[in-house]
Amino acid sequence: MSETLEYDAVIIGAGIIGANLGFEMSKAGYRTLNIDKLPAAGYGSTANSCAIVRTHYSTWSGVAMAYEGFHFWKDWANYLEVEDERGVAEFVQCGGVFVGDDERYTKKVLPLFDEIGIEYEVWDAEALADRLPGIDTGEHAPPKRPEDDEFWEDPPRQITSVVHSPIAGYITDPQLATHNLQRAAEAKGGEFRFNTEVTGIRVEDGRLAGVELPDDSLVLAPIVVNVAGPHSFVINEMAGVADSMNIKTRALRHEVHHVPAPAGLDFEKDGMLVGDDDLGTYFRPEVGNHILVGSQDPECDPQIWVQDPDEFERAITEDQWRAQVLRLARRLPTLGVPSEKKGVVDLYDVSDDWIPIYDKTDLPGFYVAIGTSGNQFKNSHIAAYCLTRLIQAVEAGHDHDADPVKVKMPYTGLEMDMGVFSRNREINEASSFSVLG
Ligand SMILES: Cc1cc2nc3c(=O)[nH]c(=O)nc-3n(C[C@H](O)[C@H](O)[C@H](O)COP(=O)(O)OP(=O)(O)OC[C@H]3O[C@@H](n4cnc5c(N)ncnc54)[C@H](O)[C@@H]3O)c2cc1C
């Protein structure tokens, strides 16, 4: 039976960012409703996130936001202000090393670390081998695929230096973290509706009026936020705002593989996050003494852009499994390559410059938190915090396009200029144009 409901704000999506926005907006006094077509919070692309927390980004705003995000994770249980009957997601601060590409790390990232005051060390190959026994410290760049004969050649030289970031780590259960946020939002009056697909955006007199549901039901609200992850472009088209945005979003297929750690190596306890630009991978410890390995999208890897985010190949492919696991085996030579392929396949919601869009749109009342480009799990809270303040300012009449909203971030006190995440920015050439942001 059709019904008409009314809220202050509808949030389309209940992934980590949508749920976090539900919490932040509820705290700010809005009556919110998160609507998700899946059966529970964090069941979309968030479920398959590697949930890595690192501050290595190519721009000041990227580094500053991630550093702020790190403080939220450190303070997670307090931040939630409520207990979840399922327990609280854990931040494992195992530290991380970032290997290769001086242009990216030494010349670009470290001055940003210095400016913001982020702790790091520069290690030589010997220090790396001491800290991570069994690691190969050869320099293999540029990344290649195993089909290429050069992939198998001995590395011509040793790595000269790597950057060690002691604050890096990962969240053990991204779905639980999202459930934590659902409970936190509910405690502030926020509501969630699952198994419900938004099928239309209602516009009246040139202003957003609410969302339409399949059974002719209507949820009226003066504010709607598109936090639909890889479906972001579908929702933007529904709202008729896609053409008016300078920066667009597309869905990109991504495989992450799970392999047991090499025999005799307790990688779960002694391992750390490794961002390996040299071989084109990233990997981290996973529960059960496993290793989780993903691609840094090196040029030699094919990119699979998906036209319909509901229809894509969810099975691991032999080619990408071989490429990633063999790259990992070059770095950890005692790794056994299992015959059974294990891992996950999901979609990144990629913007043109791999930097998110946290913004208003040309349709008054319609906002977006999209283009998270495989790298915004770690920033869900600070993104939600900043977007809530942007929405408050715009709804109070502020012209954010002409004079971008600036937000003082709560833990670091750094000021974030939200114009950086504008839909109408020029492509940010400082970006890595990869998952590194
Ligand atoms: C394989 C993988 C690895 C990653 N690793 C990392 C990492 O290590 N570190 C990091 O920081 N980030 C990482 N990311 C990125 C991070 O996970 C995402 O940026 C984040 O999860 C996005 O959250 P979200 O809430 O925006 O989107 P999602 O979790 O995708 O949620 C969007 C929700 O919208 C719903 N929806 C869509 N359309 C509709 C509709 N019409 N009606 C109702 N509901 C709808 C969907 O069902 C979905 O639940 C990774 C991503 C992937 C895919």
The ligand as a MOL file (V3000), in Angstrom:
LIG
                    3D

  0  0  0     0  0            999 V3000
M  V30 BEGIN CTAB
M  V30 COUNTS 53 58 0 0 0
M  V30 BEGIN ATOM
M  V30 1 C 37.2310 -3.5180 -2.8960 0
M  V30 2 C 37.2870 -2.1790 -2.2000 0
M  V30 3 C 38.3420 -1.8910 -1.3280 0
M  V30 4 C 38.3910 -0.6580 -0.6700 0
M  V30 5 N 39.3920 -0.4150 0.2330 0
M  V30 6 C 39.4100 0.7690 0.9070 0
M  V30 7 C 40.4030 1.0020 1.9000 0
M  V30 8 O 41.2510 0.1550 2.1620 0
M  V30 9 N 40.3810 2.1950 2.5790 0
M  V30 10 C 39.4550 3.1680 2.2980 0
M  V30 11 O 39.5140 4.2320 2.9360 0
M  V30 12 N 38.4910 2.9640 1.3690 0
M  V30 13 C 38.4430 1.7900 0.6780 0
M  V30 14 N 37.4710 1.5530 -0.2430 0
M  V30 15 C 36.4860 2.5960 -0.5000 0
M  V30 16 C 35.3940 2.6240 0.5420 0
M  V30 17 O 35.0190 1.3280 0.8960 0
M  V30 18 C 34.2110 3.4220 -0.0280 0
M  V30 19 O 34.6720 4.7280 -0.3330 0
M  V30 20 C 33.0630 3.4950 0.9630 0
M  V30 21 O 32.7260 2.2200 1.4730 0
M  V30 22 C 31.8560 4.1080 0.2790 0
M  V30 23 O 30.7860 4.1320 1.2000 0
M  V30 24 P 29.3920 4.6710 0.7280 0
M  V30 25 O 28.5180 4.7060 1.9130 0
M  V30 26 O 29.5660 5.9380 -0.0300 0
M  V30 27 O 28.9040 3.6240 -0.4060 0
M  V30 28 P 28.3320 2.1320 -0.3320 0
M  V30 29 O 28.8670 1.3250 0.7650 0
M  V30 30 O 28.4810 1.5790 -1.7130 0
M  V30 31 O 26.8020 2.3560 -0.0260 0
M  V30 32 C 25.9040 2.8650 -0.9930 0
M  V30 33 C 24.5600 2.2620 -0.6870 0
M  V30 34 O 23.5890 2.8840 -1.5340 0
M  V30 35 C 22.5920 1.9150 -1.7900 0
M  V30 36 N 21.8320 2.3220 -2.9700 0
M  V30 37 C 22.2860 2.5180 -4.2290 0
M  V30 38 N 21.2800 2.8890 -5.0400 0
M  V30 39 C 20.1650 2.9210 -4.2660 0
M  V30 40 C 18.7950 3.2230 -4.5310 0
M  V30 41 N 18.3520 3.5870 -5.7530 0
M  V30 42 N 17.9170 3.1470 -3.5130 0
M  V30 43 C 18.3240 2.7920 -2.2680 0
M  V30 44 N 19.6110 2.4810 -1.9630 0
M  V30 45 C 20.5140 2.5610 -2.9550 0
M  V30 46 C 23.3700 0.6300 -1.9820 0
M  V30 47 O 22.5370 -0.4890 -1.7540 0
M  V30 48 C 24.4900 0.7680 -0.9760 0
M  V30 49 O 24.2540 0.0610 0.2200 0
M  V30 50 C 37.3870 0.3210 -0.9170 0
M  V30 51 C 36.3310 0.0260 -1.7960 0
M  V30 52 C 36.2780 -1.2120 -2.4230 0
M  V30 53 C 35.1270 -1.5030 -3.3560 0
M  V30 END ATOM
M  V30 BEGIN BOND
M  V30 1 1 1 2
M  V30 2 1 2 3
M  V30 3 2 2 52
M  V30 4 2 3 4
M  V30 5 1 4 5
M  V30 6 1 4 50
M  V30 7 2 5 6
M  V30 8 1 6 7
M  V30 9 1 6 13
M  V30 10 2 7 8
M  V30 11 1 7 9
M  V30 12 1 9 10
M  V30 13 2 10 11
M  V30 14 1 10 12
M  V30 15 2 12 13
M  V30 16 1 13 14
M  V30 17 1 14 15
M  V30 18 1 14 50
M  V30 19 1 15 16
M  V30 20 1 16 17
M  V30 21 1 16 18
M  V30 22 1 18 19
M  V30 23 1 18 20
M  V30 24 1 20 21
M  V30 25 1 20 22
M  V30 26 1 22 23
M  V30 27 1 23 24
M  V30 28 2 24 25
M  V30 29 1 24 26
M  V30 30 1 24 27
M  V30 31 1 27 28
M  V30 32 2 28 29
M  V30 33 1 28 30
M  V30 34 1 28 31
M  V30 35 1 31 32
M  V30 36 1 32 33
M  V30 37 1 33 34
M  V30 38 1 33 48
M  V30 39 1 34 35
M  V30 40 1 35 36
M  V30 41 1 35 46
M  V30 42 1 36 37
M  V30 43 1 36 45
M  V30 44 2 37 38
M  V30 45 1 38 39
M  V30 46 1 39 40
M  V30 47 2 39 45
M  V30 48 1 40 41
M  V30 49 2 40 42
M  V30 50 1 42 43
M  V30 51 2 43 44
M  V30 52 1 44 45
M  V30 53 1 46 47
M  V30 54 1 46 48
M  V30 55 1 48 49
M  V30 56 2 50 51
M  V30 57 1 51 52
M  V30 58 1 52 53
M  V30 END BOND
M  V30 END CTAB
M  END
